[in-house]
Amino acid sequence: MTASLVDLDGTLVDSERENAESVARALARVGRPMNAEEREFVIGHGWREIYDFIEKNQPTGLTFEELKHSSAIEKAKILREEGLNVLPGAKQALERLAERAPMGVVTGSSREEAELVLELMGVRELLDALVTAEDTARGKPSPDGFLLGADRLGVLPPGVLAVEDSLAGIRAARDAGMRCVAVRAGNFAKQDQSEADLVIDTLDQLDDALIDKVMLRMP
């Protein structure tokens, strides 16, 4: 492994439901309800895909930037009200990965949202790169974010370990030419994780031996 790129929502923190709720609250402010299909679509997808999907169903009257920013404000309120649910072993796993090689986060969240969560986790200083919704024209399942992350770390994709939870994220990592470990702990929606190289229960299991096994394609 020459580097690692880790997803944020659903992988490091249990925040996918909060993400959907923040969008719903932002839409409610302009009198536009959010349906169950739209809430489900938020899981694992980037902001550009989320906005396009919502607009296609029923126009919001908001620009991409307006909805993204309004949702970030609502998410901050939710986190202040309910706290941040960091998934088991997340901070320790980031510390291990950062000690081993360059490490970054690739997320479909906005930079405003991601910076807040990483600050609350106390891990921002561990990152060598952060790729957010503003950095690519296409979000997951497009590989663009992971490819940009590898470029910013100065490494080639085949040497990168990606850590994900959603089907869209796993496909993005694999299409970028990376090995991928999926984590069950934050996958409350029970998305298919079978396309990952390996599936683990929690990030506590992501140790050196497991990483070597995945990167070397050992049985």
Secondary structure as UniProt FT lines:
FT   STRAND          3..6
FT   TURN            10..12
FT   HELIX           16..28
FT   TURN            29..31
FT   HELIX           36..42
FT   TURN            43..44
FT   HELIX           47..57
FT   HELIX           64..82
FT   TURN            88..89
FT   HELIX           90..100
FT   STRAND          103..106
FT   HELIX           111..121
FT   HELIX           124..126
FT   STRAND          129..131
FT   HELIX           133..135
FT   TURN            140..141
FT   HELIX           144..153
FT   HELIX           157..159
FT   STRAND          160..164
FT   HELIX           167..175
FT   TURN            176..177
FT   STRAND          179..183
FT   TURN            185..186
FT   TURN            188..189
FT   TURN            194..195
FT   STRAND          198..200
FT   HELIX           203..205
FT   HELIX           208..215
FT   TURN            216..217
//
